Amino acid sequence: MESICFEVTELDELYDQMKRAGGCGRAFYFYDPDGNKYAAWQGV
């Protein structure tokens, strides 16, 4: 499945704003041992 990810500086603030607006998930980035960057996202 294709997705679009945005890197933001204030994730908690953005999450609170979107949650109040009625639609949001929670996301974070992580790296594998080779340095490849991945995103994990959970929708509401």
Rosetta constraint file for C-alpha pairs under 8 A:
AtomPair CA 5 CA 39 HARMONIC 7.48 0.50
AtomPair CA 10 CA 14 HARMONIC 6.24 0.50
AtomPair CA 11 CA 15 HARMONIC 5.90 0.50
AtomPair CA 12 CA 16 HARMONIC 6.17 0.50
AtomPair CA 13 CA 17 HARMONIC 6.27 0.50
AtomPair CA 14 CA 18 HARMONIC 6.13 0.50
AtomPair CA 15 CA 19 HARMONIC 5.94 0.50
AtomPair CA 15 CA 24 HARMONIC 6.80 0.50
AtomPair CA 15 CA 25 HARMONIC 7.48 0.50
AtomPair CA 15 CA 26 HARMONIC 7.09 0.50
AtomPair CA 16 CA 20 HARMONIC 6.18 0.50
AtomPair CA 17 CA 21 HARMONIC 6.34 0.50
AtomPair CA 18 CA 22 HARMONIC 6.42 0.50
AtomPair CA 18 CA 23 HARMONIC 5.85 0.50
AtomPair CA 18 CA 24 HARMONIC 5.43 0.50
AtomPair CA 19 CA 23 HARMONIC 5.61 0.50
AtomPair CA 19 CA 24 HARMONIC 5.41 0.50
AtomPair CA 23 CA 44 HARMONIC 6.87 0.50
AtomPair CA 24 CA 43 HARMONIC 6.32 0.50
AtomPair CA 24 CA 44 HARMONIC 5.84 0.50
AtomPair CA 25 CA 41 HARMONIC 6.73 0.50
AtomPair CA 25 CA 42 HARMONIC 5.18 0.50
AtomPair CA 25 CA 43 HARMONIC 4.02 0.50
AtomPair CA 25 CA 44 HARMONIC 5.08 0.50
AtomPair CA 26 CA 41 HARMONIC 5.68 0.50
AtomPair CA 26 CA 42 HARMONIC 5.31 0.50
AtomPair CA 26 CA 43 HARMONIC 6.65 0.50
AtomPair CA 27 CA 39 HARMONIC 6.98 0.50
AtomPair CA 27 CA 40 HARMONIC 5.43 0.50
AtomPair CA 27 CA 41 HARMONIC 4.22 0.50
AtomPair CA 27 CA 42 HARMONIC 6.38 0.50
AtomPair CA 28 CA 39 HARMONIC 5.81 0.50
AtomPair CA 28 CA 40 HARMONIC 5.49 0.50
AtomPair CA 28 CA 41 HARMONIC 6.75 0.50
AtomPair CA 29 CA 37 HARMONIC 6.84 0.50
AtomPair CA 29 CA 38 HARMONIC 5.58 0.50
AtomPair CA 29 CA 39 HARMONIC 4.45 0.50
AtomPair CA 29 CA 40 HARMONIC 6.21 0.50
AtomPair CA 30 CA 37 HARMONIC 5.86 0.50
AtomPair CA 30 CA 38 HARMONIC 5.40 0.50
AtomPair CA 30 CA 39 HARMONIC 6.42 0.50
AtomPair CA 30 CA 40 HARMONIC 7.82 0.50
AtomPair CA 31 CA 35 HARMONIC 5.43 0.50
AtomPair CA 31 CA 36 HARMONIC 5.34 0.50
AtomPair CA 31 CA 37 HARMONIC 4.58 0.50
AtomPair CA 31 CA 38 HARMONIC 6.02 0.50
AtomPair CA 32 CA 36 HARMONIC 5.48 0.50
AtomPair CA 32 CA 37 HARMONIC 6.84 0.50
AtomPair CA 32 CA 38 HARMONIC 7.84 0.50
